[in-house]
Amino acid sequence: MIEISHVNKWYGPTFQVLKDCTTSVAKGEVVVVCGPSGSGKSTLIKCVNALEPFQEGQIILDGIKVNDPKTDLPKLRARVGMVFQHFELFPHLRIIENLCLAQEKVLGRSHDEAMAKGQKLLERVGLTVHANKYPAELSGGQQQRVAIARALAMDPIAMLFDEPTSALDPEMISEVLDVMVDLAHEGMTMMVVTHEMGFASKVAHRVIFMDKGEIVEDALKTDFFGSPRSERAQKFLSKILSH
Amino acid sequence: MFDNLDFDVIRRSLPYLFLDGMSFTLMLTGLSALGGLVFGTLIALMRLSSYRLLGRIAGLYVDFMRSLPLVLVIFWFYFLVPYIGQWLTGASRPIRVGAFTSSLVTFIMFEAAYFSEIMRAGIQSISKGQPAAASALGLTYSQSMRYIVLPQAFRNMLPVLLTQTIVLFQDTSLVYVLSIPDFLGAASKVAQRDGRLVEMYLFAAAVYFAISCVASYGVRRLQARIAIVR
């Protein structure tokens, strides 16, 4: 589904953020990307739907080359859902309008169709009563669930999560993770940048560990948590699992 | 000192001052603000575009307009627009352009330079995550601007845009140099006809002051309300 091969990316002439990154995500697979901050994991996931350009290598998404100038990027992006660290709901639109806008403008669904789909997804994330509120009236956890519903409304073939719980208060993290766990169990293809190792050990098939722009480890979940091969991954794990 | 003042001249000329003069002034202000906003938003988008050349052109335009006194631009345009029209239409003689059209074009061009700077700040005040989220949903650049970025930028900047419009309302009085009967022009005509300069100019000042004051107060109220919603 997602094939990343030999991706190199620089900011400016000298600072390399991604170094020869190669990995893939198969259909129905859940892959967790972790690593210390500044390791390039968010950048990598943003390269997948071309929100970030990269200079070398290639990424193929469902058979379509992302970094081909001829690729219709808006059309491609509409097929993968993305959830951001800071939710990025549209503050001037009501919750239900947040869910309908792209359905109507991008997929060309009728307003009724979009509303029906939006209502169904709000029900799924347990926020039906908030349909007519504005994003600022909701808690962080609720906003992130809306953001997930907004992405799902486009019937994506895969979902990208960029640290979906990092900006949340601890008591709100689980309500978001629950939604994500359900998604994973339904067989959604997911690439998730997160520090939530509990989530990773519960639903991930594979774990990718990045450090300083490199993919240091790309292993099955059991192997990664059981015995990480690299010293850097061992150190990272011992640090975040010690509390 | 006030013995030989005749304030009745104001009462007698009220219909002319307001029905002709003020309605002209308000129409010019409204249309210029609207046109300036549309044109100014385009310039702001050009300035922020990733095509360097577009940004340069827009930047030059803004700097140029802001470096000239408005009166000069008004004059200039009044005498130039007929020739530009001739050139554009290929007519054999300079086309006739009414004073209203000419001053409207001038104010739209001039205000666009100021509105564009306000809209630019407004667009830049929107976090990068918003257009990113719009793109991630498959919206094109123009859709993302139209549905996500510009509505928010416009809301954030509404008080500043309105304040600039109040300034514009006062600035429209400069068209009186073209002998157009806007509010000030009408007052000045009456003043000279009846030899009542002091009365008429005092009254004109009072009217501009009252309208601008009330409008400014309205903007402040609006600003407070917007601050609560956010």
HADDOCK unambig.tbl for C-alpha pairs under 7 A between the chains (distance, minus, plus):
assign (segid A and resid 51 and name CA) (segid B and resid 132 and name CA) 6.85 0.50 0.50
assign (segid A and resid 74 and name CA) (segid B and resid 135 and name CA) 6.62 0.50 0.50
assign (segid A and resid 74 and name CA) (segid B and resid 138 and name CA) 4.21 0.50 0.50
assign (segid A and resid 74 and name CA) (segid B and resid 139 and name CA) 5.90 0.50 0.50
assign (segid A and resid 74 and name CA) (segid B and resid 140 and name CA) 5.75 0.50 0.50
assign (segid A and resid 75 and name CA) (segid B and resid 138 and name CA) 5.78 0.50 0.50
assign (segid A and resid 77 and name CA) (segid B and resid 136 and name CA) 5.41 0.50 0.50
assign (segid A and resid 77 and name CA) (segid B and resid 137 and name CA) 6.21 0.50 0.50
assign (segid A and resid 77 and name CA) (segid B and resid 138 and name CA) 4.97 0.50 0.50
assign (segid A and resid 78 and name CA) (segid B and resid 136 and name CA) 6.63 0.50 0.50
assign (segid A and resid 78 and name CA) (segid B and resid 137 and name CA) 4.99 0.50 0.50
assign (segid A and resid 78 and name CA) (segid B and resid 138 and name CA) 4.02 0.50 0.50
assign (segid A and resid 81 and name CA) (segid B and resid 137 and name CA) 6.92 0.50 0.50
assign (segid A and resid 82 and name CA) (segid B and resid 136 and name CA) 6.25 0.50 0.50
assign (segid A and resid 88 and name CA) (segid B and resid 129 and name CA) 6.07 0.50 0.50
assign (segid A and resid 88 and name CA) (segid B and resid 130 and name CA) 5.76 0.50 0.50
assign (segid A and resid 88 and name CA) (segid B and resid 133 and name CA) 6.17 0.50 0.50
assign (segid A and resid 90 and name CA) (segid B and resid 148 and name CA) 6.89 0.50 0.50
assign (segid A and resid 92 and name CA) (segid B and resid 152 and name CA) 6.61 0.50 0.50
assign (segid A and resid 102 and name CA) (segid B and resid 137 and name CA) 6.27 0.50 0.50
assign (segid A and resid 102 and name CA) (segid B and resid 139 and name CA) 6.76 0.50 0.50
assign (segid A and resid 106 and name CA) (segid B and resid 138 and name CA) 6.31 0.50 0.50
assign (segid A and resid 106 and name CA) (segid B and resid 139 and name CA) 6.16 0.50 0.50
